[in-house]
């Protein structure tokens, strides 16, 4: 069995991936990771920075799971956490993932210039709405916004203040880079820079849709994951 550890986008919880096991191949098991301050961990403190989030997820993986045969998937903010997590795993001498999937994620050397997290709440939500994927009815739900905006702003602050350490080596794991044709958040011409972040293969795949294609086109995303992890099934047969 291959564990697929899945990390959500800003403001997202583990429920994003709750239906994935229905479409993943039988030898792949989706393990959604609940980040602090949301979902089942709503009462926990939000992360102050990217290092905290990576350390927390690293502790969850090493404490609760056997890192034997596994892969990591992250969408948007989750993609940065996924990459930094893979780096931390290698630096600690643990078994590397089979693949790392970074979805709707700008290469770490291209940081956002504008800090959305510092905008007034109404302007902040306008920016988020421009990405697609936000239920417009929720924008009129004050109770929802009072709960949700602090989580989103904390996540965006974490992304905006993240700085890649250029002294670190590329990871020694295949990188699969997923993007969408109509994603206003991602500069398509810069995506190729992901190839410099791995010493192995960088595999690029573009989908239809906007920044939240992982929701709208989850069947196609899961099909790609099944294809990319097909070799792990063959390797398991050889070992059995």
Buried (B, 14 or more C-beta within 10 A) or exposed (E): BBBBBBBBBBBBBBEBBEEBBEBBBEBBBBBBBBBBBBBEBEEBEBBEEBEBBBBBBBEBBBEEEEBEBBBBBBBBBBBBBBBBBBBBBBEEEEEBBBBBBBBBBBBBEEEBEEEBBEBEEEEBBBEBEEBBBBEEEEBEEEEEBEEBBBBBBBBBBBBBBBEBEEEBEBBEBBBBBBBBEEBEBBEEEEBEBBBEBBEBEBBEBBBEBBBBBBBBBBEBBBBBBBEBBEEBBEEEEEEE
